């Protein structure tokens, strides 16, 4: 059972990597500003989280 969970997690991480690799344009600016594609809600939530910690 534990091996199955580890393998499922690995597959999930690889899927997230493949999707993000496909959407990433490849510049440093895109990495730091999220390609300027996040909406205001996600921006405010990330700022809120950064200020709480």
PDBQT receptor file of N, H, CA, C and O in Angstrom, charges set to zero:
ATOM      1  N   UNK A   1       0.823  -1.197   0.000  1.00  0.00    +0.000 N 
ATOM      2  CA  UNK A   1       0.000   0.000   0.000  1.00  0.00    +0.000 C 
ATOM      3  C   UNK A   1       0.869   1.264   0.000  1.00  0.00    +0.000 C 
ATOM      4  O   UNK A   1       0.583   2.219  -0.723  1.00  0.00    +0.000 OA
ATOM      5  N   UNK A   2       1.918   1.263   0.807  1.00  0.00    +0.000 N 
ATOM      6  H   UNK A   2       2.150   0.488   1.395  1.00  0.00    +0.000 HD
ATOM      7  CA  UNK A   2       2.796   2.421   0.878  1.00  0.00    +0.000 C 
ATOM      8  C   UNK A   2       3.499   2.664  -0.459  1.00  0.00    +0.000 C 
ATOM      9  O   UNK A   2       3.645   3.806  -0.895  1.00  0.00    +0.000 OA
ATOM     10  N   UNK A   3       3.925   1.595  -1.092  1.00  0.00    +0.000 N 
ATOM     11  H   UNK A   3       3.807   0.668  -0.738  1.00  0.00    +0.000 HD
ATOM     12  CA  UNK A   3       4.590   1.712  -2.393  1.00  0.00    +0.000 C 
ATOM     13  C   UNK A   3       3.632   2.292  -3.430  1.00  0.00    +0.000 C 
ATOM     14  O   UNK A   3       4.039   3.092  -4.271  1.00  0.00    +0.000 OA
ATOM     15  N   UNK A   4       2.375   1.897  -3.374  1.00  0.00    +0.000 N 
ATOM     16  H   UNK A   4       2.044   1.246  -2.691  1.00  0.00    +0.000 HD
ATOM     17  CA  UNK A   4       1.376   2.435  -4.301  1.00  0.00    +0.000 C 
ATOM     18  C   UNK A   4       1.211   3.938  -4.102  1.00  0.00    +0.000 C 
ATOM     19  O   UNK A   4       1.127   4.683  -5.079  1.00  0.00    +0.000 OA
ATOM     20  N   UNK A   5       1.165   4.390  -2.862  1.00  0.00    +0.000 N 
ATOM     21  H   UNK A   5       1.234   3.785  -2.069  1.00  0.00    +0.000 HD
ATOM     22  CA  UNK A   5       1.001   5.814  -2.568  1.00  0.00    +0.000 C 
ATOM     23  C   UNK A   5       2.210   6.598  -3.067  1.00  0.00    +0.000 C 
ATOM     24  O   UNK A   5       2.060   7.680  -3.634  1.00  0.00    +0.000 OA
ATOM     25  N   UNK A   6       3.388   6.064  -2.860  1.00  0.00    +0.000 N 
ATOM     26  H   UNK A   6       3.510   5.185  -2.399  1.00  0.00    +0.000 HD
ATOM     27  CA  UNK A   6       4.603   6.733  -3.325  1.00  0.00    +0.000 C 
ATOM     28  C   UNK A   6       4.615   6.827  -4.846  1.00  0.00    +0.000 C 
ATOM     29  O   UNK A   6       4.969   7.869  -5.398  1.00  0.00    +0.000 OA
ATOM     30  N   UNK A   7       4.238   5.768  -5.519  1.00  0.00    +0.000 N 
ATOM     31  H   UNK A   7       3.951   4.921  -5.071  1.00  0.00    +0.000 HD
ATOM     32  CA  UNK A   7       4.208   5.767  -6.987  1.00  0.00    +0.000 C 
ATOM     33  C   UNK A   7       3.133   6.721  -7.514  1.00  0.00    +0.000 C 
ATOM     34  O   UNK A   7       3.358   7.430  -8.495  1.00  0.00    +0.000 OA
ATOM     35  N   UNK A   8       1.970   6.737  -6.864  1.00  0.00    +0.000 N 
ATOM     36  H   UNK A   8       1.787   6.161  -6.067  1.00  0.00    +0.000 HD
ATOM     37  CA  UNK A   8       0.902   7.651  -7.282  1.00  0.00    +0.000 C 
ATOM     38  C   UNK A   8       1.349   9.102  -7.106  1.00  0.00    +0.000 C 
ATOM     39  O   UNK A   8       1.074   9.944  -7.960  1.00  0.00    +0.000 OA
ATOM     40  N   UNK A   9       2.028   9.393  -6.013  1.00  0.00    +0.000 N 
ATOM     41  H   UNK A   9       2.252   8.709  -5.318  1.00  0.00    +0.000 HD
ATOM     42  CA  UNK A   9       2.534  10.742  -5.778  1.00  0.00    +0.000 C 
ATOM     43  C   UNK A   9       3.562  11.118  -6.840  1.00  0.00    +0.000 C 
ATOM     44  O   UNK A   9       3.543  12.241  -7.346  1.00  0.00    +0.000 OA
ATOM     45  N   UNK A  10       4.449  10.207  -7.180  1.00  0.00    +0.000 N 
ATOM     46  H   UNK A  10       4.464   9.295  -6.769  1.00  0.00    +0.000 HD
ATOM     47  CA  UNK A  10       5.449  10.461  -8.214  1.00  0.00    +0.000 C 
ATOM     48  C   UNK A  10       4.788  10.761  -9.553  1.00  0.00    +0.000 C 
ATOM     49  O   UNK A  10       5.201  11.681 -10.259  1.00  0.00    +0.000 OA
ATOM     50  N   UNK A  11       3.768   9.992  -9.904  1.00  0.00    +0.000 N 
ATOM     51  H   UNK A  11       3.433   9.245  -9.331  1.00  0.00    +0.000 HD
ATOM     52  CA  UNK A  11       3.054  10.220 -11.161  1.00  0.00    +0.000 C 
ATOM     53  C   UNK A  11       2.380  11.593 -11.136  1.00  0.00    +0.000 C 
ATOM     54  O   UNK A  11       2.413  12.313 -12.134  1.00  0.00    +0.000 OA
ATOM     55  N   UNK A  12       1.774  11.959 -10.015  1.00  0.00    +0.000 N 
ATOM     56  H   UNK A  12       1.747  11.374  -9.204  1.00  0.00    +0.000 HD
ATOM     57  CA  UNK A  12       1.122  13.255  -9.893  1.00  0.00    +0.000 C 
ATOM     58  C   UNK A  12       2.127  14.393 -10.041  1.00  0.00    +0.000 C 
ATOM     59  O   UNK A  12       1.849  15.377 -10.726  1.00  0.00    +0.000 OA
ATOM     60  N   UNK A  13       3.283  14.268  -9.410  1.00  0.00    +0.000 N 
ATOM     61  H   UNK A  13       3.509  13.468  -8.854  1.00  0.00    +0.000 HD
ATOM     62  CA  UNK A  13       4.323  15.297  -9.520  1.00  0.00    +0.000 C 
ATOM     63  C   UNK A  13       4.808  15.412 -10.965  1.00  0.00    +0.000 C 
ATOM     64  O   UNK A  13       5.026  16.520 -11.455  1.00  0.00    +0.000 OA
ATOM     65  N   UNK A  14       4.975  14.299 -11.641  1.00  0.00    +0.000 N 
ATOM     66  H   UNK A  14       4.798  13.399 -11.243  1.00  0.00    +0.000 HD
ATOM     67  CA  UNK A  14       5.419  14.330 -13.037  1.00  0.00    +0.000 C 
ATOM     68  C   UNK A  14       4.368  14.961 -13.948  1.00  0.00    +0.000 C 
ATOM     69  O   UNK A  14       4.715  15.658 -14.901  1.00  0.00    +0.000 OA
ATOM     70  N   UNK A  15       3.096  14.723 -13.664  1.00  0.00    +0.000 N 
ATOM     71  H   UNK A  15       2.815  14.157 -12.889  1.00  0.00    +0.000 HD
ATOM     72  CA  UNK A  15       2.031  15.347 -14.454  1.00  0.00    +0.000 C 
ATOM     73  C   UNK A  15       2.000  16.863 -14.247  1.00  0.00    +0.000 C 
ATOM     74  O   UNK A  15       1.837  17.622 -15.203  1.00  0.00    +0.000 OA
ATOM     75  N   UNK A  16       2.154  17.289 -13.016  1.00  0.00    +0.000 N 
ATOM     76  H   UNK A  16       2.286  16.673 -12.239  1.00  0.00    +0.000 HD
ATOM     77  CA  UNK A  16       2.198  18.731 -12.741  1.00  0.00    +0.000 C 
ATOM     78  C   UNK A  16       3.412  19.351 -13.420  1.00  0.00    +0.000 C 
ATOM     79  O   UNK A  16       3.318  20.440 -13.986  1.00  0.00    +0.000 OA
ATOM     80  N   UNK A  17       4.547  18.668 -13.366  1.00  0.00    +0.000 N 
ATOM     81  H   UNK A  17       4.624  17.783 -12.906  1.00  0.00    +0.000 HD
ATOM     82  CA  UNK A  17       5.752  19.175 -14.034  1.00  0.00    +0.000 C 
ATOM     83  C   UNK A  17       5.526  19.300 -15.542  1.00  0.00    +0.000 C 
ATOM     84  O   UNK A  17       5.889  20.312 -16.140  1.00  0.00    +0.000 OA
ATOM     85  N   UNK A  18       4.931  18.278 -16.157  1.00  0.00    +0.000 N 
ATOM     86  H   UNK A  18       4.636  17.455 -15.671  1.00  0.00    +0.000 HD
ATOM     87  CA  UNK A  18       4.720  18.307 -17.603  1.00  0.00    +0.000 C 
ATOM     88  C   UNK A  18       3.786  19.441 -18.004  1.00  0.00    +0.000 C 
ATOM     89  O   UNK A  18       4.012  20.111 -19.011  1.00  0.00    +0.000 OA
ATOM     90  N   UNK A  19       2.739  19.655 -17.216  1.00  0.00    +0.000 N 
ATOM     91  H   UNK A  19       2.555  19.111 -16.398  1.00  0.00    +0.000 HD
ATOM     92  CA  UNK A  19       1.811  20.738 -17.518  1.00  0.00    +0.000 C 
ATOM     93  C   UNK A  19       2.479  22.093 -17.347  1.00  0.00    +0.000 C 
ATOM     94  O   UNK A  19       2.325  22.967 -18.200  1.00  0.00    +0.000 OA
ATOM     95  N   UNK A  20       3.210  22.281 -16.270  1.00  0.00    +0.000 N 
ATOM     96  H   UNK A  20       3.335  21.572 -15.577  1.00  0.00    +0.000 HD
ATOM     97  CA  UNK A  20       3.865  23.569 -16.049  1.00  0.00    +0.000 C 
ATOM     98  C   UNK A  20       4.960  23.818 -17.077  1.00  0.00    +0.000 C 
ATOM     99  O   UNK A  20       5.176  24.957 -17.490  1.00  0.00    +0.000 OA
ATOM    100  N   UNK A  21       5.648  22.767 -17.489  1.00  0.00    +0.000 N 
ATOM    101  H   UNK A  21       5.472  21.841 -17.153  1.00  0.00    +0.000 HD
ATOM    102  CA  UNK A  21       6.691  22.916 -18.504  1.00  0.00    +0.000 C 
ATOM    103  C   UNK A  21       6.088  23.351 -19.834  1.00  0.00    +0.000 C 
ATOM    104  O   UNK A  21       6.697  24.118 -20.579  1.00  0.00    +0.000 OA
ATOM    105  N   UNK A  22       4.910  22.863 -20.120  1.00  0.00    +0.000 N 
ATOM    106  H   UNK A  22       4.416  22.240 -19.514  1.00  0.00    +0.000 HD
ATOM    107  CA  UNK A  22       4.239  23.214 -21.369  1.00  0.00    +0.000 C 
ATOM    108  C   UNK A  22       3.777  24.678 -21.353  1.00  0.00    +0.000 C 
ATOM    109  O   UNK A  22       3.801  25.344 -22.387  1.00  0.00    +0.000 OA
ATOM    110  N   UNK A  23       3.358  25.179 -20.185  1.00  0.00    +0.000 N 
ATOM    111  H   UNK A  23       3.339  24.637 -19.345  1.00  0.00    +0.000 HD
ATOM    112  CA  UNK A  23       2.848  26.547 -20.085  1.00  0.00    +0.000 C 
ATOM    113  C   UNK A  23       3.948  27.582 -19.888  1.00  0.00    +0.000 C 
ATOM    114  O   UNK A  23       3.726  28.763 -20.152  1.00  0.00    +0.000 OA
ATOM    115  N   UNK A  24       5.119  27.174 -19.435  1.00  0.00    +0.000 N 
ATOM    116  H   UNK A  24       5.299  26.214 -19.221  1.00  0.00    +0.000 HD
ATOM    117  CA  UNK A  24       6.203  28.106 -19.142  1.00  0.00    +0.000 C 
ATOM    118  C   UNK A  24       6.850  28.573 -20.430  1.00  0.00    +0.000 C 
ATOM    119  O   UNK A  24       7.171  27.761 -21.298  1.00  0.00    +0.000 OA
ATOM    120  N   UNK A  25       7.044  29.873 -20.560  1.00  0.00    +0.000 N 
ATOM    121  H   UNK A  25       6.784  30.533 -19.855  1.00  0.00    +0.000 HD
ATOM    122  CA  UNK A  25       7.629  30.424 -21.784  1.00  0.00    +0.000 C 
ATOM    123  C   UNK A  25       9.149  30.426 -21.776  1.00  0.00    +0.000 C 
ATOM    124  O   UNK A  25       9.774  30.536 -22.831  1.00  0.00    +0.000 OA
ATOM    125  N   UNK A  26       9.749  30.306 -20.601  1.00  0.00    +0.000 N 
ATOM    126  H   UNK A  26       9.242  30.217 -19.744  1.00  0.00    +0.000 HD
ATOM    127  CA  UNK A  26      11.182  30.125 -20.559  1.00  0.00    +0.000 C 
ATOM    128  C   UNK A  26      12.034  31.312 -20.182  1.00  0.00    +0.000 C 
ATOM    129  O   UNK A  26      13.257  31.236 -20.299  1.00  0.00    +0.000 OA
ATOM    130  N   UNK A  27      11.445  32.408 -19.732  1.00  0.00    +0.000 N 
ATOM    131  H   UNK A  27      10.452  32.470 -19.636  1.00  0.00    +0.000 HD
ATOM    132  CA  UNK A  27      12.271  33.534 -19.323  1.00  0.00    +0.000 C 
ATOM    133  C   UNK A  27      12.182  33.715 -17.815  1.00  0.00    +0.000 C 
ATOM    134  O   UNK A  27      11.240  33.243 -17.178  1.00  0.00    +0.000 OA
ATOM    135  N   UNK A  28      13.148  34.384 -17.263  1.00  0.00    +0.000 N 
ATOM    136  H   UNK A  28      13.913  34.767 -17.780  1.00  0.00    +0.000 HD
ATOM    137  CA  UNK A  28      13.148  34.644 -15.833  1.00  0.00    +0.000 C 
ATOM    138  C   UNK A  28      11.975  35.522 -15.420  1.00  0.00    +0.000 C 
ATOM    139  O   UNK A  28      11.403  35.334 -14.346  1.00  0.00    +0.000 OA
ATOM    140  N   UNK A  29      11.623  36.465 -16.257  1.00  0.00    +0.000 N 
ATOM    141  H   UNK A  29      12.088  36.617 -17.129  1.00  0.00    +0.000 HD
ATOM    142  CA  UNK A  29      10.496  37.344 -15.948  1.00  0.00    +0.000 C 
ATOM    143  C   UNK A  29       9.199  36.542 -15.858  1.00  0.00    +0.000 C 
ATOM    144  O   UNK A  29       8.382  36.781 -14.968  1.00  0.00    +0.000 OA
ATOM    145  N   UNK A  30       9.009  35.603 -16.766  1.00  0.00    +0.000 N 
ATOM    146  H   UNK A  30       9.672  35.410 -17.489  1.00  0.00    +0.000 HD
ATOM    147  CA  UNK A  30       7.808  34.764 -16.720  1.00  0.00    +0.000 C 
ATOM    148  C   UNK A  30       7.732  33.981 -15.424  1.00  0.00    +0.000 C 
ATOM    149  O   UNK A  30       6.646  33.783 -14.879  1.00  0.00    +0.000 OA
ATOM    150  N   UNK A  31       8.857  33.541 -14.935  1.00  0.00    +0.000 N 
ATOM    151  H   UNK A  31       9.739  33.701 -15.378  1.00  0.00    +0.000 HD
ATOM    152  CA  UNK A  31       8.865  32.778 -13.690  1.00  0.00    +0.000 C 
ATOM    153  C   UNK A  31       8.455  33.658 -12.514  1.00  0.00    +0.000 C 
ATOM    154  O   UNK A  31       7.634  33.249 -11.693  1.00  0.00    +0.000 OA
ATOM    155  N   UNK A  32       9.012  34.850 -12.425  1.00  0.00    +0.000 N 
ATOM    156  H   UNK A  32       9.679  35.182 -13.092  1.00  0.00    +0.000 HD
ATOM    157  CA  UNK A  32       8.774  35.694 -11.260  1.00  0.00    +0.000 C 
ATOM    158  C   UNK A  32       7.428  36.404 -11.284  1.00  0.00    +0.000 C 
ATOM    159  O   UNK A  32       6.898  36.728 -10.221  1.00  0.00    +0.000 OA
ATOM    160  N   UNK A  33       6.865  36.652 -12.440  1.00  0.00    +0.000 N 
ATOM    161  H   UNK A  33       7.295  36.389 -13.303  1.00  0.00    +0.000 HD
ATOM    162  CA  UNK A  33       5.570  37.341 -12.506  1.00  0.00    +0.000 C 
ATOM    163  C   UNK A  33       4.465  36.430 -13.023  1.00  0.00    +0.000 C 
ATOM    164  O   UNK A  33       3.401  36.916 -13.405  1.00  0.00    +0.000 OA
ATOM    165  N   UNK A  34       4.690  35.136 -13.042  1.00  0.00    +0.000 N 
ATOM    166  H   UNK A  34       5.554  34.741 -12.731  1.00  0.00    +0.000 HD
ATOM    167  CA  UNK A  34       3.697  34.132 -13.460  1.00  0.00    +0.000 C 
ATOM    168  C   UNK A  34       3.135  34.444 -14.842  1.00  0.00    +0.000 C 
ATOM    169  O   UNK A  34       1.939  34.277 -15.081  1.00  0.00    +0.000 OA
ATOM    170  N   UNK A  35       3.972  34.884 -15.726  1.00  0.00    +0.000 N 
ATOM    171  H   UNK A  35       4.944  35.020 -15.532  1.00  0.00    +0.000 HD
ATOM    172  CA  UNK A  35       3.605  35.229 -17.105  1.00  0.00    +0.000 C 
ATOM    173  C   UNK A  35       2.489  36.257 -17.176  1.00  0.00    +0.000 C 
ATOM    174  O   UNK A  35       1.836  36.411 -18.208  1.00  0.00    +0.000 OA
ATOM    175  N   UNK A  36       2.277  36.951 -16.079  1.00  0.00    +0.000 N 
ATOM    176  H   UNK A  36       2.807  36.825 -15.241  1.00  0.00    +0.000 HD
ATOM    177  CA  UNK A  36       1.234  37.980 -15.959  1.00  0.00    +0.000 C 
ATOM    178  C   UNK A  36      -0.150  37.431 -16.305  1.00  0.00    +0.000 C 
ATOM    179  O   UNK A  36      -0.977  38.132 -16.888  1.00  0.00    +0.000 OA
ATOM    180  N   UNK A  37      -0.390  36.185 -15.944  1.00  0.00    +0.000 N 
ATOM    181  H   UNK A  37       0.282  35.615 -15.470  1.00  0.00    +0.000 HD
ATOM    182  CA  UNK A  37      -1.663  35.561 -16.284  1.00  0.00    +0.000 C 
ATOM    183  C   UNK A  37      -2.535  35.248 -15.081  1.00  0.00    +0.000 C 
ATOM    184  O   UNK A  37      -3.660  34.780 -15.258  1.00  0.00    +0.000 OA
ATOM    185  N   UNK A  38      -2.059  35.490 -13.854  1.00  0.00    +0.000 N 
ATOM    186  H   UNK A  38      -1.145  35.869 -13.710  1.00  0.00    +0.000 HD
ATOM    187  CA  UNK A  38      -2.900  35.193 -12.700  1.00  0.00    +0.000 C 
ATOM    188  C   UNK A  38      -3.896  36.332 -12.502  1.00  0.00    +0.000 C 
ATOM    189  O   UNK A  38      -3.603  37.491 -12.795  1.00  0.00    +0.000 OA
ATOM    190  N   UNK A  39      -5.049  35.988 -12.010  1.00  0.00    +0.000 N 
ATOM    191  H   UNK A  39      -5.287  35.047 -11.771  1.00  0.00    +0.000 HD
ATOM    192  CA  UNK A  39      -6.089  36.982 -11.797  1.00  0.00    +0.000 C 
ATOM    193  C   UNK A  39      -5.910  37.721 -10.487  1.00  0.00    +0.000 C 
ATOM    194  O   UNK A  39      -5.015  37.406  -9.703  1.00  0.00    +0.000 OA
ATOM    195  N   UNK A  40      -6.757  38.698 -10.254  1.00  0.00    +0.000 N 
ATOM    196  H   UNK A  40      -7.484  38.954 -10.891  1.00  0.00    +0.000 HD
ATOM    197  CA  UNK A  40      -6.630  39.498  -9.036  1.00  0.00    +0.000 C 
ATOM    198  C   UNK A  40      -6.858  38.688  -7.756  1.00  0.00    +0.000 C 
ATOM    199  O   UNK A  40      -6.208  38.949  -6.744  1.00  0.00    +0.000 OA
ATOM    200  N   UNK A  41      -7.760  37.718  -7.786  1.00  0.00    +0.000 N 
ATOM    201  H   UNK A  41      -8.288  37.506  -8.609  1.00  0.00    +0.000 HD
ATOM    202  CA  UNK A  41      -8.022  36.920  -6.586  1.00  0.00    +0.000 C 
ATOM    203  C   UNK A  41      -6.779  36.137  -6.175  1.00  0.00    +0.000 C 
ATOM    204  O   UNK A  41      -6.395  36.158  -5.005  1.00  0.00    +0.000 OA
ATOM    205  N   UNK A  42      -6.156  35.455  -7.112  1.00  0.00    +0.000 N 
ATOM    206  H   UNK A  42      -6.469  35.438  -8.062  1.00  0.00    +0.000 HD
ATOM    207  CA  UNK A  42      -4.959  34.677  -6.802  1.00  0.00    +0.000 C 
ATOM    208  C   UNK A  42      -3.805  35.580  -6.380  1.00  0.00    +0.000 C 
ATOM    209  O   UNK A  42      -3.026  35.221  -5.497  1.00  0.00    +0.000 OA
ATOM    210  N   UNK A  43      -3.696  36.723  -6.993  1.00  0.00    +0.000 N 
ATOM    211  H   UNK A  43      -4.329  37.014  -7.710  1.00  0.00    +0.000 HD
ATOM    212  CA  UNK A  43      -2.669  37.689  -6.601  1.00  0.00    +0.000 C 
ATOM    213  C   UNK A  43      -2.875  38.148  -5.159  1.00  0.00    +0.000 C 
ATOM    214  O   UNK A  43      -1.924  38.177  -4.377  1.00  0.00    +0.000 OA
ATOM    215  N   UNK A  44      -4.104  38.505  -4.803  1.00  0.00    +0.000 N 
ATOM    216  H   UNK A  44      -4.876  38.481  -5.438  1.00  0.00    +0.000 HD
ATOM    217  CA  UNK A  44      -4.385  38.962  -3.443  1.00  0.00    +0.000 C 
ATOM    218  C   UNK A  44      -4.185  37.843  -2.425  1.00  0.00    +0.000 C 
ATOM    219  O   UNK A  44      -3.705  38.096  -1.320  1.00  0.00    +0.000 OA
ATOM    220  N   UNK A  45      -4.545  36.619  -2.777  1.00  0.00    +0.000 N 
ATOM    221  H   UNK A  45      -4.935  36.413  -3.674  1.00  0.00    +0.000 HD
ATOM    222  CA  UNK A  45      -4.341  35.489  -1.850  1.00  0.00    +0.000 C 
ATOM    223  C   UNK A  45      -2.860  35.229  -1.628  1.00  0.00    +0.000 C 
ATOM    224  O   UNK A  45      -2.455  34.919  -0.508  1.00  0.00    +0.000 OA
ATOM    225  N   UNK A  46      -2.052  35.346  -2.655  1.00  0.00    +0.000 N 
ATOM    226  H   UNK A  46      -2.381  35.598  -3.566  1.00  0.00    +0.000 HD
ATOM    227  CA  UNK A  46      -0.612  35.114  -2.477  1.00  0.00    +0.000 C 
ATOM    228  C   UNK A  46       0.021  36.249  -1.667  1.00  0.00    +0.000 C 
ATOM    229  O   UNK A  46       0.919  35.999  -0.863  1.00  0.00    +0.000 OA
ATOM    230  N   UNK A  47      -0.430  37.484  -1.865  1.00  0.00    +0.000 N 
ATOM    231  H   UNK A  47      -1.160  37.686  -2.518  1.00  0.00    +0.000 HD
ATOM    232  CA  UNK A  47       0.066  38.588  -1.051  1.00  0.00    +0.000 C 
ATOM    233  C   UNK A  47      -0.361  38.433   0.403  1.00  0.00    +0.000 C 
ATOM    234  O   UNK A  47       0.424  38.697   1.314  1.00  0.00    +0.000 OA
ATOM    235  N   UNK A  48      -1.587  38.011   0.620  1.00  0.00    +0.000 N 
ATOM    236  H   UNK A  48      -2.224  37.797  -0.120  1.00  0.00    +0.000 HD
ATOM    237  CA  UNK A  48      -2.080  37.779   1.973  1.00  0.00    +0.000 C 
ATOM    238  C   UNK A  48      -1.259  36.700   2.672  1.00  0.00    +0.000 C 
ATOM    239  O   UNK A  48      -0.880  36.857   3.832  1.00  0.00    +0.000 OA
ATOM    240  N   UNK A  49      -0.985  35.604   1.965  1.00  0.00    +0.000 N 
ATOM    241  H   UNK A  49      -1.293  35.476   1.022  1.00  0.00    +0.000 HD
ATOM    242  CA  UNK A  49      -0.189  34.521   2.536  1.00  0.00    +0.000 C 
ATOM    243  C   UNK A  49       1.229  34.979   2.855  1.00  0.00    +0.000 C 
ATOM    244  O   UNK A  49       1.780  34.613   3.893  1.00  0.00    +0.000 OA
ATOM    245  N   UNK A  50       1.809  35.759   1.989  1.00  0.00    +0.000 N 
ATOM    246  H   UNK A  50       1.362  36.055   1.145  1.00  0.00    +0.000 HD
ATOM    247  CA  UNK A  50       3.179  36.237   2.211  1.00  0.00    +0.000 C 
ATOM    248  C   UNK A  50       3.252  37.160   3.435  1.00  0.00    +0.000 C 
ATOM    249  O   UNK A  50       4.251  37.169   4.154  1.00  0.00    +0.000 OA
ATOM    250  N   UNK A  51       2.203  37.923   3.659  1.00  0.00    +0.000 N 
ATOM    251  H   UNK A  51       1.392  37.917   3.075  1.00  0.00    +0.000 HD
ATOM    252  CA  UNK A  51       2.203  38.849   4.799  1.00  0.00    +0.000 C 
ATOM    253  C   UNK A  51       1.878  38.149   6.109  1.00  0.00    +0.000 C 
ATOM    254  O   UNK A  51       2.290  38.628   7.166  1.00  0.00    +0.000 OA
ATOM    255  N   UNK A  52       1.167  37.049   6.082  1.00  0.00    +0.000 N 
ATOM    256  H   UNK A  52       0.833  36.660   5.224  1.00  0.00    +0.000 HD
ATOM    257  CA  UNK A  52       0.840  36.323   7.309  1.00  0.00    +0.000 C 
ATOM    258  C   UNK A  52       2.075  35.622   7.869  1.00  0.00    +0.000 C 
ATOM    259  O   UNK A  52       2.265  35.581   9.084  1.00  0.00    +0.000 OA
ATOM    260  N   UNK A  53       2.889  35.088   7.022  1.00  0.00    +0.000 N 
ATOM    261  H   UNK A  53       2.735  35.121   6.034  1.00  0.00    +0.000 HD
ATOM    262  CA  UNK A  53       4.052  34.321   7.480  1.00  0.00    +0.000 C 
ATOM    263  C   UNK A  53       5.061  35.226   7.987  1.00  0.00    +0.000 C 
ATOM    264  O   UNK A  53       6.124  34.785   8.423  1.00  0.00    +0.000 OA
TER     265      UNK A  53
